[in-house]
Amino acid sequence: MKKTLYLKFILAYFIFGVFSFIIITTFVPNMTRDHLIREKAKSLYAEATLIAGTYASGLYASETDLETVKTQLDALSVYMGSAIRIINPSGRLVLDTNLPLNVEDVVMIEGFDPTVTQGSYYIVDRFFDTFESDMLTVLAPINYNYKVRGYVVIHCDLNDIQKSCNSLLNISYITLAILLLLSLIILIFFTEFVYVPLRKITHATEQYAAGNMHYEFQVESDDEIGYLAACLGYMASQIAGAEDDQKKFVANVSHDFRSPLTSIRGYLDAMLDGTIPPDQYPKYLEIVLNETERLTKLTNSLLTLNNLNTKGMLLDWSDFDINQVIRSTAASFEGTCRQKAITVELILTGEEMLVHADMGKIQQVLYNLIDNAIKFSHHDSVIRIETSLKKNKLFVSVKDTGIGIPKDDLKLIWNRFYKSDLSRGKDKRGTGLGLSIVKEILNSHNENINVISTEGAGTEFIFSLALAAQTEEED
């Protein structure tokens, strides 16, 4: 069995992990860094604007001295963790919190251009080569008397921002690892509730394909997979049952054909080799004739069952008087009943009772039921055939007072070739197909048949028939 499904799922999980790692390590750092820079620049620009409007503007308005502003900005620089400068438009450095205040030495920033931000309020570079590494820089103009007197410039080391970025990235990596570990739960669930049951089902189908229809397996699940497993097991059990029935059918057919053939061959061989004298020929020829009749009856029964089991079998539907069919069928057993002193009692509803069915096949049902009743009835007994109307259905009952059917055999009497132990001793010539034929015929009519029996007291078979439309209207 190829284990491709599980490997595909593992591969998909691996690809998911790899792509997640690539995305986290490739796109997230840049996105996080850019976001932190924008947020930091926004915060620094707000501070620079506030300084430009207070301390710096006061300095240019001569409202405060340079030392006071230096002291205030030094404290603010420590609090912010950033360097604060005041630069004139010419590039002259007025004040730098990283340097001591020295008015005598003039420090110029070569190439200073306040428009370097290009419409933004921050830049990321070495700020005209005044730093050895890139810095986040914001510029806020200092306005006095409607003129730009200078600029408040705040520098933040990108290493500090990178540290914050790394902290957030560590959180992202830990989150990714947790998600990958949690996603293992999906893999475990898939393995336990999908893959393992599917392997059981696949192995079972391989066993069934190999002919082992008795292989049993179990999937404890209430979902579609459990339902599939249950259906597959049920299908296999039905096929196994059908195979067992077929083997039993073949064995029974072989046995029932072999017994009369063996008898016929034995008696004929005995006649030919002189074991049976000529004066006894009539006796044994009668036995041979009876055996041939038994074979003929068995063959006809098998053909009848084969026709009944043919899919799409056509019935010769018609409206007919069931009372007349019962009378004529019962009359055909007059000779047999006379030999056993059996009385057939008819209790029929109305003079005429029309039903809708195949008359020939219903007559065969009656013939088989009456034939069985006579076979298993005692001498000087009564067989009662009765009809009754219930809920637009006609029910026909054939009841005898014979040997009855054992309770354990009641569910088996419809099986082909089945004979109870009592019937085997009572009826040596039966084929065991009569009740199977009865069941098949009534099933083809979508009707039912039931049996009520007490061992030693008798048996009653009751089957239903549909009333003819004319009879229903009269009711």
MIFIKOL-175534 format. One line per 5 residues: number of its first residue (from 1); their letters; for each residue x, y, z of C-alpha. Coordinates in nm, 4 decimals, decimal comma. Layout:
# MIFIKOL-175534
NUM	A	X:Y:Z; ...
# end
This chain:
# MIFIKOL-175534
1	MKKTL	0,0000:0,0000:0,0000; 0,1445:0,3339:-0,0996; 0,1548:0,5791:0,1899; 0,1301:0,8878:-0,0279; -0,1540:1,0647:0,1541
6	YLKFI	0,0302:1,0888:0,4857; 0,3539:1,1899:0,3136; 0,1686:1,4615:0,1247; 0,0238:1,5935:0,4473; 0,3685:1,5904:0,6137
11	LAYFI	0,5151:1,7647:0,3084; 0,2409:2,0282:0,3233; 0,3152:2,0829:0,6925; 0,6880:2,1137:0,6181; 0,6242:2,3613:0,3339
16	FGVFS	0,3959:2,5595:0,5637; 0,6727:2,5784:0,8256; 0,9419:2,6760:0,5732; 0,7338:2,9484:0,4093; 0,6259:3,0814:0,7478
21	FIIIT	0,9919:3,1036:0,8543; 1,0903:3,2736:0,5272; 0,8131:3,5289:0,5581; 0,8941:3,6010:0,9224; 1,2671:3,6366:0,8575
26	TFVPN	1,2420:3,8254:0,5264; 0,9465:4,0587:0,5339; 0,8653:4,1040:0,9001; 1,2059:4,2519:1,0051; 1,1929:4,5240:0,7399
31	MTRDH	0,8273:4,5955:0,8099; 0,8912:4,6083:1,1840; 1,2016:4,8294:1,1445; 1,0215:5,0736:0,9121; 0,7267:5,0898:1,1466
36	LIREK	0,9450:5,1600:1,4500; 1,1379:5,4278:1,2581; 0,8150:5,6013:1,1540; 0,6742:5,5907:1,5061; 1,0015:5,7107:1,6586
41	AKSLY	1,0343:5,9880:1,4005; 0,6791:6,0954:1,4690; 0,7510:6,1146:1,8420; 1,0826:6,2978:1,7901; 0,9291:6,5472:1,5486
46	AEATL	0,6608:6,6319:1,8023; 0,9316:6,6971:2,0608; 1,1398:6,8990:1,8108; 0,8386:7,1139:1,7221; 0,7670:7,1709:2,0904
51	IAGTY	1,1314:7,2698:2,1566; 1,1320:7,4990:1,8503; 0,8239:7,6780:1,9772; 0,9460:7,7190:2,3346; 1,3122:7,7003:2,4334
56	ASGLY	1,4604:7,7717:2,0874; 1,2236:8,0553:1,9966; 1,2881:8,2104:2,3397; 1,6600:8,1963:2,2669; 1,6230:8,3864:1,9374
61	ASETD	1,3814:8,6312:2,0972; 1,6469:8,7024:2,3649; 1,4006:8,5921:2,6321; 1,6459:8,3383:2,7703; 2,0172:8,2809:2,7519
66	LETVK	2,2084:8,0043:2,5791; 2,3265:7,8369:2,8988; 1,9720:7,8038:3,0308; 1,8557:7,6506:2,7046; 2,1592:7,4181:2,7071
71	TQLDA	2,0785:7,3000:3,0573; 1,7151:7,2356:2,9726; 1,7931:7,0538:2,6482; 2,0635:6,8400:2,8151; 1,8056:6,7126:3,0629
76	LSVYM	1,5550:6,6514:2,7847; 1,8226:6,4736:2,5795; 1,8970:6,2312:2,8624; 1,5251:6,1661:2,9076; 1,4723:6,1043:2,5348
81	GSAIR	1,7977:5,9147:2,4806; 1,8667:6,1298:2,1746; 2,1026:6,4094:2,0784; 1,9476:6,7556:2,0341; 2,1006:7,0264:1,8218
86	IINPS	2,0120:7,3807:1,7225; 2,1529:7,4753:1,3842; 2,1374:7,8049:1,1992; 2,0204:7,8049:0,8359; 2,3850:7,8628:0,7365
91	GRLVL	2,4862:7,5370:0,8998; 2,6471:7,6886:1,2098; 2,6043:7,4681:1,5136; 2,4522:7,6802:1,7908; 2,4028:7,4128:2,0484
96	DTNLP	2,4722:7,0382:2,0792; 2,3726:6,8342:2,3845; 2,6615:6,5940:2,3130; 2,9193:6,8778:2,3313; 3,0015:7,1296:2,6012
101	LNVED	2,8868:7,4842:2,5389; 3,1658:7,6897:2,3726; 3,0664:8,0149:2,2049; 3,4203:8,0954:2,1010; 3,4670:7,7957:1,8693
106	VVMIE	3,2517:7,8043:1,5612; 3,1398:7,4641:1,4366; 3,0010:7,4480:1,0874; 2,8132:7,1576:0,9310; 2,9411:7,1454:0,5800
111	GFDPT	2,6742:7,1236:0,3142; 2,3863:7,1639:0,5557; 2,0590:7,1732:0,3650; 1,7309:7,1819:0,5601; 1,5405:7,0572:0,2541
116	VTQGS	1,7209:6,7241:0,2695; 1,4067:6,5632:0,4160; 1,2367:6,6095:0,0730; 0,8927:6,6862:0,2022; 0,9147:6,4520:0,4996
121	YYIVD	1,0043:6,5379:0,8550; 1,2791:6,2809:0,9013; 1,5786:6,1254:0,7271; 1,7942:5,8201:0,7931; 2,1623:5,8766:0,7124
126	RFFDT	2,4855:6,0019:0,8700; 2,3571:6,3618:0,8574; 2,6115:6,5280:0,6341; 2,8857:6,2930:0,7609; 2,8663:6,4246:1,1161
131	FESDM	2,8098:6,0713:1,2497; 2,9955:5,7489:1,1870; 2,6743:5,5477:1,1397; 2,3222:5,6121:1,0203; 2,1008:5,8131:1,2509
136	LTVLA	1,7317:5,8886:1,2554; 1,7107:6,2659:1,2234; 1,4134:6,5031:1,2474; 1,4199:6,8762:1,1706; 1,1751:7,1375:1,3037
141	PINYN	1,2118:7,5031:1,1956; 1,2486:7,7790:1,4560; 1,0298:8,0721:1,3522; 1,0609:8,4220:1,4890; 0,9072:8,7338:1,3376
146	YKVRG	0,7797:8,5259:1,0476; 1,1299:8,4129:0,9546; 1,3110:8,0823:0,9959; 1,5915:8,1611:1,2410; 1,7230:7,8070:1,2722
151	YVVIH	1,6346:7,4429:1,3147; 1,5889:7,2086:1,6055; 1,7511:6,8815:1,4999; 1,7094:6,5621:1,7035; 1,9215:6,2559:1,6309
156	CDLND	1,8369:5,9041:1,7462; 2,0834:5,6183:1,7130; 1,9427:5,3454:1,4836; 2,1102:5,0855:1,7030; 1,8582:5,1656:1,9740
161	IQKSC	1,5746:5,1256:1,7269; 1,7298:4,8030:1,6011; 1,7380:4,6675:1,9554; 1,3669:4,7361:1,9904; 1,3106:4,5771:1,6507
166	NSLLN	1,5064:4,2686:1,7552; 1,2991:4,2387:2,0713; 0,9800:4,2441:1,8674; 1,1270:3,9985:1,6177; 1,2149:3,7625:1,9002
171	ISYIT	0,8514:3,7739:2,0023; 0,7546:3,6999:1,6409; 0,9934:3,4043:1,6230; 0,8664:3,2656:1,9515; 0,5079:3,3109:1,8296
176	LAILL	0,5938:3,1297:1,5058; 0,7501:2,8411:1,6984; 0,4434:2,8190:1,9221; 0,2123:2,8219:1,6187; 0,4143:2,5465:1,4509
181	LLSLI	0,4011:2,3390:1,7675; 0,0284:2,4018:1,8043; -0,0225:2,3098:1,4405; 0,1177:1,9677:1,5308; -0,2186:1,9157:1,6994
186	ILIFF	-0,3750:1,9250:1,3519; -0,1240:1,6638:1,2376; -0,2027:1,4468:1,5381; -0,5774:1,4821:1,4798; -0,5329:1,4016:1,1118
191	TEFVY	-0,3260:1,0948:1,1969; -0,5625:0,9659:1,4636; -0,9002:1,0504:1,3154; -0,8382:1,0416:0,9399; -0,5224:0,8568:0,8395
196	VPLRK	-0,5417:0,5612:1,0801; -0,9114:0,4897:0,9994; -0,8367:0,5257:0,6283; -0,5537:0,2733:0,6609; -0,7924:0,0319:0,8306
201	ITHAT	-1,0498:0,0829:0,5558; -0,7868:0,0457:0,2830; -0,6504:-0,2726:0,4393; -1,0048:-0,4064:0,4690; -1,0759:-0,3351:0,1019
206	EQYAA	-0,7539:-0,5182:0,0092; -0,8707:-0,8157:0,2125; -1,2114:-0,8083:0,0444; -1,0507:-0,7735:-0,2978; -0,8436:-1,0827:-0,2168
211	GNMHY	-1,1641:-1,2729:-0,1420; -1,1501:-1,2634:0,2385; -1,5053:-1,1404:0,2889; -1,5061:-1,2539:0,6523; -1,2347:-1,0034:0,7497
216	EFQVE	-1,3598:-0,7818:1,0318; -1,2408:-0,4352:1,1288; -1,3728:-0,1558:1,3441; -1,3472:0,2234:1,3232; -1,4662:0,4073:1,6338
221	SDDEI	-1,5938:0,7279:1,4788; -1,9287:0,9034:1,4454; -1,8354:1,1050:1,1358; -1,8383:1,0295:0,7633; -1,5320:0,8033:0,7904
226	GYLAA	-1,7033:0,5927:1,0567; -2,0138:0,5759:0,8403; -1,8022:0,4712:0,5413; -1,6350:0,1979:0,7476; -1,9725:0,0746:0,8744
231	CLGYM	-2,1158:0,0664:0,5211; -1,8086:-0,1162:0,3919; -1,8294:-0,3717:0,6730; -2,2002:-0,4198:0,6149; -2,1446:-0,4619:0,2406
236	ASQIA	-1,8741:-0,7208:0,3046; -2,0968:-0,9100:0,5476; -2,3765:-0,9128:0,2913; -2,1404:-1,0396:0,0212; -1,9993:-1,2995:0,2608
241	GAEDD	-2,3513:-1,4080:0,3468; -2,4377:-1,4285:-0,0211; -2,1263:-1,6375:-0,0865; -2,2124:-1,8686:0,2022; -2,5674:-1,8995:0,0717
246	QKKFV	-2,4333:-1,9727:-0,2746; -2,2025:-2,2444:-0,1411; -2,4849:-2,3887:0,0640; -2,7149:-2,3664:-0,2376; -2,4690:-2,5543:-0,4583
251	ANVSH	-2,4112:-2,8133:-0,1859; -2,7842:-2,8652:-0,1365; -2,8502:-2,8854:-0,5103; -2,5697:-3,1380:-0,5476; -2,7022:-3,3422:-0,2575
256	DFRSP	-3,0647:-3,3365:-0,3720; -2,9679:-3,4310:-0,7261; -2,7154:-3,6930:-0,6211; -2,9511:-3,8843:-0,3891; -3,2192:-3,9766:-0,6493
261	LTSIR	-2,9566:-4,0303:-0,9195; -2,7704:-4,2696:-0,6922; -3,0938:-4,4567:-0,6207; -3,1870:-4,4763:-0,9889; -2,8394:-4,5957:-1,0879
266	GYLDA	-2,8318:-4,8488:-0,8065; -3,1650:-5,0060:-0,8916; -3,0910:-5,0141:-1,2662; -2,7486:-5,1726:-1,2061; -2,9127:-5,4297:-0,9814
271	MLDGT	-3,1624:-5,5110:-1,2550; -2,8883:-5,5461:-1,5157; -2,6623:-5,7708:-1,3092; -2,9513:-5,9885:-1,1928; -2,9437:-5,8847:-0,8272
276	IPPDQ	-3,3094:-5,7903:-0,8611; -3,5115:-6,0760:-1,0173; -3,7435:-5,9927:-1,3080; -4,0544:-6,0610:-1,1063; -3,9659:-5,7622:-0,8807
281	YPKYL	-3,8991:-5,5221:-1,1688; -4,2386:-5,3483:-1,1434; -4,1780:-5,2671:-0,7760; -3,8355:-5,1116:-0,8332; -3,9337:-4,9459:-1,1591
286	EIVLN	-4,2032:-4,7681:-0,9600; -3,9343:-4,6466:-0,7207; -3,7199:-4,5315:-1,0136; -4,0223:-4,3506:-1,1590; -4,0837:-4,1743:-0,8274
291	ETERL	-3,7214:-4,0650:-0,8148; -3,7400:-3,9255:-1,1674; -4,0543:-3,7358:-1,0685; -3,8586:-3,5987:-0,7741; -3,5796:-3,4841:-1,0060
296	TKLTN	-3,8345:-3,3261:-1,2404; -3,9982:-3,1437:-0,9526; -3,6605:-3,0232:-0,8245; -3,5576:-2,8995:-1,1704; -3,8880:-2,7187:-1,2207
301	SLLTL	-3,8575:-2,5557:-0,8777; -3,5053:-2,4339:-0,9564; -3,6223:-2,2901:-1,2879; -3,9116:-2,1200:-1,1098; -3,6771:-1,9626:-0,8540
306	NNLNT	-3,4407:-1,8503:-1,1294; -3,7260:-1,6803:-1,3147; -3,8534:-1,5184:-0,9965; -3,5080:-1,3805:-0,9159; -3,4592:-1,2342:-1,2624
311	KGMLL	-3,4445:-0,8558:-1,2364; -3,7256:-0,6850:-1,4166; -3,9499:-0,9948:-1,4111; -4,2901:-0,9215:-1,5642; -4,6049:-1,0343:-1,3842
316	DWSDF	-4,9260:-1,1115:-1,5683; -5,1439:-0,8792:-1,3659; -5,5199:-0,9293:-1,3795; -5,8375:-0,9129:-1,1693; -5,9622:-1,2600:-1,0771
321	DINQV	-6,1825:-1,4360:-0,8232; -5,9532:-1,5690:-0,5516; -6,2365:-1,7817:-0,4105; -6,2591:-1,9774:-0,7353; -5,8804:-2,0236:-0,7454
326	IRSTA	-5,8842:-2,1550:-0,3867; -6,1666:-2,3996:-0,4662; -6,0009:-2,5338:-0,7815; -5,6589:-2,5660:-0,6162; -5,8016:-2,7463:-0,3149
331	ASFEG	-5,9973:-2,9806:-0,5472; -5,6720:-3,0880:-0,7166; -5,5656:-3,2546:-0,3881; -5,8831:-3,4609:-0,3575; -5,7099:-3,7927:-0,4217
336	TCRQK	-5,4250:-3,7264:-0,1773; -5,6674:-3,6075:0,0906; -5,8794:-3,9197:0,0444; -5,5767:-4,1441:0,1014; -5,4948:-3,9705:0,4334
341	AITVE	-5,8601:-3,9088:0,5296; -5,7925:-3,5350:0,5461; -6,0784:-3,2876:0,5219; -6,0234:-2,9437:0,3611; -6,2537:-2,6822:0,5120
346	LILTG	-6,3105:-2,3591:0,3131; -6,4260:-2,0432:0,4908; -6,4378:-1,7821:0,2156; -6,5516:-1,4196:0,2279; -6,8437:-1,3716:-0,0137
351	EEMLV	-6,9360:-1,5756:-0,3159; -6,6885:-1,3834:-0,5273; -6,3799:-1,1900:-0,4158; -6,1797:-1,0114:-0,6830; -5,8096:-0,9480:-0,6274
356	HADMG	-5,5396:-0,7863:-0,8439; -5,2387:-1,0164:-0,8972; -5,0818:-1,2772:-1,1254; -5,3359:-1,5597:-1,1058; -5,0964:-1,8365:-1,2157
361	KIQQV	-4,8340:-1,7481:-0,9556; -5,0878:-1,7018:-0,6749; -5,2285:-2,0440:-0,7658; -4,8754:-2,1808:-0,7290; -4,8518:-2,0176:-0,3832
366	LYNLI	-5,1759:-2,1864:-0,2777; -5,0645:-2,5181:-0,4257; -4,7349:-2,5171:-0,2323; -4,8991:-2,4153:0,0973; -5,1764:-2,6742:0,0696
371	DNAIK	-4,9272:-2,9389:-0,0409; -4,7152:-2,8712:0,2684; -5,0206:-2,8738:0,4926; -5,1242:-3,2174:0,3640; -4,7697:-3,3594:0,3904
376	FSHHD	-4,7308:-3,2643:0,7540; -5,0861:-3,3342:0,8720; -5,1911:-3,6458:1,0569; -5,4516:-3,8920:0,9273; -5,8130:-3,7962:0,9968
381	SVIRI	-5,7253:-3,4269:1,0418; -5,8656:-3,0987:0,9060; -5,7004:-2,8303:0,6925; -5,8739:-2,4929:0,7034; -5,8439:-2,2345:0,4262
386	ETSLK	-5,9940:-1,8998:0,5229; -6,0116:-1,5492:0,3705; -6,0780:-1,2207:0,5521; -6,0853:-0,8501:0,4679; -5,8787:-0,5990:0,6663
391	KNKLF	-5,7930:-0,2409:0,5629; -5,8480:-0,2851:0,1859; -5,6429:-0,6055:0,1856; -5,7497:-0,9668:0,1498; -5,5747:-1,2093:0,3828
396	VSVKD	-5,5611:-1,5785:0,2957; -5,4939:-1,8319:0,5712; -5,3915:-2,1967:0,5247; -5,3982:-2,3747:0,8624; -5,3280:-2,7390:0,9510
401	TGIGI	-5,3195:-2,9401:1,2736; -5,0053:-3,1344:1,1881; -4,6608:-3,1724:1,3390; -4,5846:-2,7981:1,3474; -4,2513:-2,6214:1,3069
406	PKDDL	-3,9911:-2,5914:1,5864; -3,9469:-2,2368:1,7145; -3,5787:-2,2246:1,6145; -3,6687:-2,3173:1,2560; -3,9320:-2,0506:1,1953
411	KLIWN	-3,6796:-1,7960:1,0646; -3,5092:-2,0527:0,8433; -3,8022:-2,2085:0,6610; -3,7827:-1,9478:0,3809; -3,4245:-2,0452:0,2960
416	RFYKS	-3,3746:-2,2541:-0,0125; -3,3358:-2,6276:0,0461; -3,3964:-2,5828:0,4172; -3,5692:-2,8739:0,5890; -3,6249:-2,8990:0,9616
421	DLSRG	-3,5377:-3,2215:1,1358; -3,9066:-3,3026:1,1693; -3,9763:-3,2441:0,8005; -3,6802:-3,4577:0,6964; -3,8280:-3,7501:0,8821
426	KDKRG	-4,1805:-3,6845:0,7589; -4,1208:-3,5916:0,3959; -3,8477:-3,7807:0,2179; -3,9414:-3,6492:-0,1258; -3,9527:-3,2751:-0,0559
431	TGLGL	-3,7034:-3,0423:-0,2224; -3,6983:-2,7691:0,0411; -3,7794:-2,5079:-0,2252; -4,1567:-2,4741:-0,1915; -4,1638:-2,2009:0,0731
436	SIVKE	-3,8761:-2,0171:-0,0982; -4,0887:-2,0040:-0,4141; -4,3883:-1,8823:-0,2127; -4,1801:-1,6042:-0,0550; -4,0322:-1,4934:-0,3883
441	ILNSH	-4,3730:-1,4809:-0,5592; -4,5320:-1,2717:-0,2840; -4,2284:-1,0402:-0,2709; -4,2642:-0,9801:-0,6437; -4,6261:-0,8756:-0,5698
446	NENIN	-4,5070:-0,6468:-0,2853; -4,7127:-0,8558:-0,0451; -4,6260:-1,0238:0,2857; -4,6570:-1,3719:0,4312; -4,6386:-1,4692:0,7977
451	VISTE	-4,6298:-1,8021:0,9782; -4,7709:-1,9041:1,3160; -4,6745:-2,2493:1,4379; -4,6677:-2,4591:1,7529; -4,4673:-2,7776:1,7496
456	GAGTE	-4,7048:-3,0757:1,7716; -5,0175:-2,8580:1,7290; -5,0056:-2,7292:1,3710; -4,9044:-2,4432:1,1462; -5,0838:-2,1462:0,9886
461	FIFSL	-4,9562:-1,9449:0,6912; -5,1219:-1,6066:0,6250; -5,0495:-1,3949:0,3168; -5,1997:-1,0744:0,1815; -5,3320:-0,9756:-0,1617
466	ALAAQ	-5,4411:-0,6446:-0,3113; -5,8110:-0,6070:-0,3830; -5,9269:-0,5299:-0,7339; -6,0309:-0,1686:-0,7953; -6,3934:-0,2741:-0,8524
471	TEEED	-6,4062:-0,4505:-0,5150; -6,2599:-0,1462:-0,3373; -6,5269:0,0790:-0,4894; -6,8019:-0,1556:-0,3718; -6,6614:-0,1494:-0,0195
# end
